[in-house]
């Protein structure tokens, strides 16, 4: 990730590296940088993973393309950052979220800051008592909403903002149900033969 940040222009606000997945809350600083950054990071990780495991040429490390969604800059942004930063705690890997050394909450709490720097200043003020807030469980509704946005790519925010963002960026497919549309009045072949 540090190498990717040196090469590509993105701001990382929160992250969590787990044993079989990872989460990033980031903003591209130029059009197209998100995709270039994530391709670079995943390609480098794949090469290093295969070299470490002596499995070069033996299959994929990543099952599918990354998932992303826009976030409204308010409580929704804080909800997504909480979701990301408490991932190891939710998985019972640590007793407090800030203990997970492979996450942004641990990095935010270090003095002096770890080198190389991985995190950018947030686009909104960081609330007082953030560690305690992250350590409090999210509601099922919050978890479900974040997961739905991650799964579909639908913007995460209040309804009015989501609707305007969908229109602005042409994201209508993210708010439609997946799969083929249901047939409303199916007719049998026999009805058409009369």
CORHUQUI-V184992 format. One line per field, one symbol per residue. ss: DSSP state (@ for helix, = for strand, . for the rest). phi: phi as a letter, one per 40 degrees, with the letter a starting at -180 (. if undefined). psi: psi as a letter, one per 20 degrees, with the letter a starting at -180 (. if undefined). A space follows every 10 residues. Layout:
# CORHUQUI-V184992
ss->???
phi->???
psi->???
This chain:
# CORHUQUI-V184992
ss->.@@@@@@..= =======... .=======.. ..@@@@@@@@ @@@@@@@@@@ @@@....... .......... =...@@@@@@ @@@@@.@@@@ ......@@@. ..=@@@@@@. .......... .........@ @@@@@....@ @@@@@@@@@@ @@...=..@@ @@@@@@@@@. .@@@...... ........@@ @@..
phi->.ccccccbcb bbbaaabbcb aabbbabcca dgcdcccccc cccccccccc cccfbdgbhc cbcaccbaac bccadcdccc ccdccbdccc cgcacbdccc cbbccccccc bcccbccbbb cccbccccgc dccccccccc cccccccccc ccgcdbicdc cdcccdccbg bdccbcccgc ccccbcbccc cccc
psi->ggghhhhqnq pphqrpprhj rqqporppiq pihgggghgg ghggggghgh ggilkpjkrq hphrqqqqqq ppmbhgghgg ggggijghgh jkhriqhiio ikrhggghip orqqqqpiqq qqiqppqqkg ghghipqqrh gggggghggh ghjpqoargg ggghhgggjl khhiiqqqaq qqpgnpqrhh hii.
